[in-house]
């Protein structure tokens, strides 16, 4: 089986899945009570925007309806701060949508307002007794936002986020990880690969100024170490 065939089949499956999700969202008249990027209304809007571009769907009215509903939530509800269903996810989604929409007006003013709000959110996080690091509810979600805004926003906040994340890591024998004992996880939302992905993205965009290759290799060393241990136990 050729690599080209596999890619075509994979793209075909993705297209079919996107179409299914599109019709599920379209037929769902009940609005979500969240505004975040994964469990909230912004997730629906992002998917509808992708469907508009990829599936050539005329869904401007549906997108406008979803946006209006989210506006009502922001005006009436107490908003959580998380990426998964709160303001951090909302902010990350707005950046993506404005990048996609070349006709959007007042981009700079909109993003300036969100930048200011995200700085306040970060200050709020710093006041917490225990700071979550993960993507869904913690610092990685905030870091993703400021990483996407490095062209227009001073990188000092991103440097601070990265510093806090690295300070919470454990470095032993050139192997870096987060968590202890049974609390060591490996998923993209809560584990070692999440940290590796985020820090690699920082390094990719900003070079070694904030995250060095040495740090990345230390995380990779730990992941390989665990993989080798598991492989040995399975023999």
N, C-alpha and C positions, 0 to 999 in steps of 0.2 A: 504494500500500500504506500503510495507516494505521499510526501509531506504536503504537497499542494492539495491533494485530495482530502487529506485530514483537515487542513485549514478550511477548505470550502465546506466540508460537512459540519465543522464546528461553527462556522459563521451562519450556516443554514439553521442549525439548532438554536443559536443565540437569537436569530431573527424570529423564529417560531415562538420562543419563550417570551421575547419582548412583546410580540403581538398578543399573546395570551394575557400577559400582565396588563397591557393597555386596555383590553376589553374588560378585565376585572375592575380596574380603576374607573373606567367609563360607566360601568353598570352599578357601581357602588355610590348610592345617593347619600349615605351616612358619612358625615365628615369626621375625621379623626380629632381627638381632643388635644393632640400634641402638634408641635410645630417643627420638630427636629428632622434630621437628615435620614434617619433609618426607620423610626416608628411614627414619624410625623407627616404632616401635610406637605412639607418640602420634598420628602421622598417621592410623593405622588407627582408633584410638579416637575421634578427632575426627570422622572420616567416619561411623563407626558411630553416634555421638551425633546427628549431623545427620540420618542416615537414620532414626533412631528418631523424631525430631521431624517430619521432612518426609514420609517414606514410611510413617510409622506402623508401623514394624517392631518386633516384640517380640524385641529382641536383648540383653536385660539379661544373660543367661548368657554370651553371646559377649563382651560388653564386659568382664564380670567376669573371664573367662578371659584376655583380652588384658592387663588390668591386672595380674593375678597373674603373668603371664609377664614383664612389664616389671619388676615388683618383684624377680623372680628375677635379671634382668639387672643391676639396680642393686646387689643384694647380692653377686653373684659376679664381675662384670666390672669392668674398668678403663673408666670412662666418659669419652668425649671431651667437650669443652666447647662444641662448635659448636651452632648453631641447626639446621642441616640434619639432623644425626643424633645430637646429644649433649645435654648437660644444659641448655644455654640454650634449645633448642627444647622440651625437656621442661617447663621452668619456664613458658615462654610458653603452652604448651598447658594446663597445670594451671590457670592463671588463667582461660582461656577456659571450661574445663569447669566450674569452680566458679561462674562467672558464670551459666552455663546451668542449673546444678543448684540449685534453690531449697531442696531438702531436705537438702543436704549438711551434715553436722555438723562441728564444729571447723574451720570455714573460716578463722577468724582465726589459729588456731594453725598450721594447715598453711601458710598464706601467710607467716606470720612466719618459719617455718623456711626456706622457699624464699627469702625476702628476704635472710636472713642468708647463705645459700649463694651467692646471686647477687652479693652484695657481695664475697664471697671470690673468686668467679670473675672479677669485674672487677679485683680486685687482682692476680690471676694474669695477666690479660691485660696489665696495665700493666708487668709484669716482662719481657714479651717484647722481644726485640731489635728486631723489626719488628712493629708492630701492624697487623693486618688491619682494614679498615674495613667490609667488605661484610656483607651480611645473613647469608649462609650460614655464614661462619666468623669473623666479626669483630664490631666494635663496634655495628653497626646492630642486630644480633640482641639484644645486651645492652640497648641503648637502648630497643628495643621493649618489653622487659620492664618497665623502670623507668618508661616512659611509661604503661604500663597500670596502674601502681601509685601514681600521683601523689597519689591521695586518701589513701592510708595511709602512704606512705613519703616521707621528706624528699627534695626534688628536687635536692639537691646532687650526687648521683651522676649524675643525668640531665644536669645542667648541665655536669659534668665530661666526660661522653661527647660532648655537643654541642660543647663547646670543643675537644676533641681532633679531632673531625671537621672543624670549621671551620679549625683551624690547619693541616690538611693540604691545604686547598683553595688554588687559585691564582686571584687576582683581578686581572684586566687589563681596562681600559677598561669598567668597570661590568659585566663578565662574569665569573662565578665558575664554576670547574670543578675536577674532581679527575682526576689522571693527566696524563701527558705523552706527546705524539706518538702513536704507534700504541697506547699503553696507555689512551687515552681511550675509555671504553665508555659505553653508553647504556641498558643493560638494568635491569630492576627488581631484579635480584639483585646486580649488580656495578657498575652505571653511574650516570650523572648523574640519571636518573629515580628511582633508588633513593634518592639523597641528597635530591632534591626531595620525594619522597613522605614520607620520614621527618621531615625538617625542617618540612614543611607540617603534618604531624600534631602535631608539638610545638607549633607556632605556634597551631594550631586549638584545642588543649586548654589551653595555658598562656598564649596571647596573646604579645605582643611581649617578655615578660619574658626569655625565653631566645633566641628566634629572631624577628628583625624581618622585616617585609614586604620591606624593602630587600634582605635576604639572599636571600629567595625570588625576587624579581624579577631579581637578579643571575644566579641559576642559570637562570631562564627565558630571560634575554637570551642566555646562551651557547648553550642548546639551539636557540633560534630562529636564531642566527647560523650554527650548523652546518647546520641544515635549509635555510636560504637558500643556503648554499654548495653543498650537494648538489643542490638544485633547479637552480641555475645550471649546474652541470656536466652535468646530465642533459638540458638543452635542446639 
